[in-house]
Every structure is written in structure tokens, then in C-alpha cells.
Amino acid sequence: MHSYEVFRHYERLHWRLADLAFDDVDIDLVRPEYVTLAKSATMGESNVIAAVHGFMNEFVDDYDFSTFAVVWGYQEVQHHYAFRAWLNAVGEQVDDRAVDAMREPYAPGSTPSATLATNIISELTVNHIYRAVAGWVREPVLKGLLLNASRDEAGHAREFIHYATKRLAARPEELPSVLETLYVYSSEAKIKHPVSTFKAGISELGDHETIDTGFELFLEQVAAEGELEVLHDKVRRTFANITGLDLSSNARVRRALADAIA
């Protein structure tokens, strides 16, 4: 099974919280924006339990992918704990009530392929943002954490791409749902993440930072001019490789979707 190779790869290269020197966090280099970003990341990563729950329900006929989802979930939980550990080191806390509110599982996608597509987009997005923010942050421990998490997210995207490609080869009738997912998430003039879509309006979040808080700060203070379009292009190229279609613009995505459902 492919998940066995993924497991062996993670086993060889996996980093640990103990590898991060939280006792050596340089408080003098910590800016309020770093705290906001770490809290935002903590909340985004907290959605892992809901996501794994959803995968287990939706992919009951696919042991290989389900096994990968468990391995993926372990790493995402690690990200959640790592950002919380950094926040603890600088005297900041995350409200457990806000984290608890993220527990409800996602509703199934319109097809399993659409669910995989959604996760490809989220992994590519977070990989890009973590890497860019790591170049902006000056506090060394947080910088190292962001780089570790960014590399993990790149690996996660690669595996979701593998499973989506395999699924579409076996279930070509699910192609329209993949193109629809791509169009919905890549056609907005801002960064859009599934957590924002499916977990909006949770009362327990109140004034707490969410993943959207971090995305807004990224766009306002970190992103270079035109960087959002760079990210959208990366996502479209990825789906072009998966489907073999010309998806180089939103107009072409829309046309491909129309052709697929005709």
C-alpha cells in the first residue's frame, strides 16, 4: 500500500517537538503579530480531528487512504501542539473552548474526489503561507517551527495529489466535482480555506483568532505584490497535472467544468 511508503518516509524524516528549543525563545524578538499568527495557526491546525473523522466516514471502502489519513492527522496534531507550545513559551494561551468548538466533523464532500481536491488546495495554501511567514519572522524558534510545518504541508499536498489522481483514474465521473471545487476556491480575490468555509459562525470562537485572522495579517504585512495570484496559479497548475486539462486561468477552469458536465 502507498500509505506504508508514506509511513516509512515520515518515520525517517519526522521532526519532534523536543527538537524545538522552546526554552530558548527570544522574547525580545517577539512581536504582537507573531502571537496573532501562532494563535491563528493553532486554530487552523485544531481542525484536524474533525477532518480525520470525516475521512474515516467518507472513505470506508479505502483502507490505504484511511491509513494515510491517520498518519497525516498525527502530523497535524503535532503542528497544533507545537504552536501552542511556542505560545506558552511567550506567556500566551489559547482558549480551549474555541478549540473544542472545532471538533464537529465536516460534512462529506459532493464526492470523495471533491474532498481530496479540497485538501490539496488547503495544503498548498498553508505550505505557501507558512514558508513566506517563516521568511518574515525574526524569532528563531517560531521561524524553525514554521519551516518544519511548511515542509510537512508540502508532503501532505503531494500525498493528497497521489490519492486524488488515483481516485479520478478509477472514478472519472467525479471529475466535475473536482473542477467545481477548484473553481470555488481559486476564483476569489483573497485566500480561502476550507476551515473558513465550513466552520464559520461558531459562537464559541467569539473574538478569538481564527485561521482567517492569520490569512488577513499575511496579506496585509507579509505577502509580496501579486503573491495571491502566484498561489492561485500554483493551485491551478497542480490540478492541470492531475486532470490533464488546461486550467491556466479561472475562465479555462469554468470552461473545463462546463465541458465536463455537458
URPE-V19387 format. One record per residue. RES is the residue in one small letter. OMEGA is omega in degrees with one decimal (999 if undefined). Layout:
BEGIN
{{RES/OMEGA} {RES/OMEGA}}
END
This chain:
BEGIN
{{m/-179.7} {h/-178.2} {s/176.6} {y/178.4} {e/176.5} {v/-179.8} {f/-179.8} {r/177.7} {h/179.2} {y/-179.0} {e/-179.6} {r/-168.9} {l/-172.7} {h/174.8} {w/-177.7} {r/174.6} {l/-179.8} {a/178.4} {d/-178.3} {l/-173.6} {a/-177.5} {f/177.4} {d/-177.4} {d/177.3} {v/-179.1} {d/-176.1} {i/-177.8} {d/-179.0} {l/-177.3} {v/177.1} {r/178.8} {p/179.8} {e/178.9} {y/178.5} {v/178.2} {t/-179.5} {l/-179.5} {a/177.4} {k/177.2} {s/179.0} {a/177.8} {t/-179.8} {m/177.9} {g/-178.8} {e/-179.0} {s/-178.5} {n/-176.8} {v/-177.2} {i/176.8} {a/-177.8} {a/179.0} {v/176.1} {h/179.8} {g/178.7} {f/-178.5} {m/179.3} {n/-172.1} {e/-175.8} {f/-178.2} {v/-178.5} {d/-174.9} {d/-178.0} {y/-177.0} {d/179.4} {f/-179.6} {s/177.3} {t/175.1} {f/-178.2} {a/178.3} {v/178.0} {v/176.3} {w/-178.3} {g/178.2} {y/-178.8} {q/179.4} {e/173.8} {v/177.6} {q/177.7} {h/179.8} {h/-178.5} {y/-178.7} {a/178.0} {f/177.5} {r/178.9} {a/177.1} {w/178.3} {l/177.3} {n/-178.0} {a/179.3} {v/174.8} {g/179.6} {e/-177.6} {q/172.1} {v/-178.6} {d/-179.3} {d/178.6} {r/177.7} {a/178.4} {v/-179.6} {d/-177.2} {a/-179.8} {m/-171.7} {r/-174.3} {e/-176.0} {p/172.7} {y/166.4} {a/178.6} {p/173.7} {g/178.7} {s/170.1} {t/173.9} {p/177.7} {s/177.2} {a/176.4} {t/177.8} {l/179.1} {a/178.3} {t/-178.5} {n/173.4} {i/-178.9} {i/-177.9} {s/-179.1} {e/177.8} {l/-179.2} {t/-176.9} {v/174.2} {n/-178.6} {h/-176.3} {i/178.9} {y/-178.4} {r/179.4} {a/-179.7} {v/177.6} {a/177.5} {g/-177.9} {w/-176.7} {v/-179.5} {r/179.2} {e/-168.5} {p/-176.6} {v/177.5} {l/177.3} {k/179.5} {g/178.2} {l/-179.7} {l/178.8} {l/176.8} {n/-178.5} {a/178.9} {s/178.3} {r/177.1} {d/-176.6} {e/176.0} {a/177.1} {g/178.3} {h/178.4} {a/-179.8} {r/-177.9} {e/175.6} {f/175.9} {i/178.3} {h/-176.1} {y/177.6} {a/179.0} {t/179.0} {k/-177.9} {r/-179.1} {l/177.3} {a/-180.0} {a/-175.8} {r/-176.9} {p/178.9} {e/179.2} {e/179.9} {l/-179.5} {p/-179.3} {s/177.6} {v/179.1} {l/177.1} {e/178.6} {t/178.5} {l/-177.3} {y/-178.6} {v/-173.1} {y/-175.6} {s/-175.5} {s/-178.7} {e/-179.1} {a/176.7} {k/177.2} {i/-179.8} {k/-177.5} {h/-179.8} {p/178.8} {v/179.0} {s/-175.8} {t/-170.8} {f/-177.4} {k/177.8} {a/173.6} {g/177.6} {i/-173.0} {s/-177.1} {e/178.8} {l/176.7} {g/178.8} {d/-178.1} {h/174.9} {e/174.5} {t/178.9} {i/177.8} {d/178.0} {t/179.7} {g/179.0} {f/179.5} {e/178.9} {l/177.4} {f/-178.0} {l/-176.4} {e/-169.2} {q/-172.9} {v/-171.3} {a/173.5} {a/178.7} {e/179.4} {g/-174.8} {e/179.0} {l/179.0} {e/175.0} {v/179.1} {l/178.7} {h/178.7} {d/178.7} {k/179.6} {v/-178.9} {r/178.1} {r/178.6} {t/-179.1} {f/173.8} {a/178.0} {n/179.6} {i/-170.9} {t/-175.0} {g/-178.1} {l/173.4} {d/-178.4} {l/-170.6} {s/176.5} {s/178.0} {n/178.0} {a/178.9} {r/174.9} {v/-179.7} {r/179.2} {r/178.1} {a/178.1} {l/178.3} {a/179.6} {d/-176.2} {a/-177.4} {i/-178.8} {a/999}}
END
